[in-house]
Amino acid sequence: MCGRFSFAPDLRIVNEHFSIQVDPEIFKPRFNCAPTQNLAVITNEEPGIMNFFRWGLIPFWTKDMSIGNKMINARAETLLEKPSFKNAFSKRRCLVPADSFYEWRQTKPKVPYRIKLKDAALFSMAGLWETWKNPEGGVINSFTIVTTTPNRLMSEIHNRMPVILSKESEKLWLDDLPPDDLYGLLSSYPDEFMEAWEISPLVNSVYNEGNQLWDRPNRLF
């Protein structure tokens, strides 16, 4: 799965990578992005704008928004089988910008790792988004991150990983393409272009922020 990530690059890099102009007043480096928070996304509907959606997809048809707390990830293998994700996969896709993501090796105690691309200051995870209206007429935009089977590097840490899109694949993911043309993008990212290391247990709490979360006691990969 992918339950935590960071998005704290220089704003200049963000603007150049996505060919957008983000208002510096609304951009805040985030070192501990967590479910239920409003986080940066770029949608197929507004590819030239950075929006901020709630992490945890709330299906448009549900009556209870709390279902979104369980839908932070969507398995790539079953996107067209799950009612919660089928429609979004066909019509509402987004990029979820990040500069790294976190995963915990299931030891006792659990050990947190930071995982990133070796030669890129940021990347995009494949996401799906929805708009939900509550009975009072309020609107919440939300998203989920698509996950896939792990590559060799990630298999040492966890049995799932987010779908990381190459720069070329980002455009395809936002294009008006049918789902059958997109499955080729949902494979695990090549492990030779990634690196991971153990980081501070401070990351375990969503209330902790700052680059001190990235302190690494031991470089392992």
Buried (B, 14 or more C-beta within 10 A) or exposed (E): BBBBBBBBBEBEEBBEBBEBEBEEEEBEBBBBBBBBBBBBBBBBBEBEEBBEBBBBBBBBEBEEBEBBEEBBBBBBEEBEEBEBBBBBBBBBBBBBBBBBBBBBBEEEEEBBBBBBBEEBBBBBBBBBBBEBEEEEEEEBBBBBBBBBBBBEBBBBBBEBBBBBBBEEBBEBBBEEBEEEEBEEBBEBBEBEBBBBBBBBBBBBEBEBBEEEBBEEEEEBB
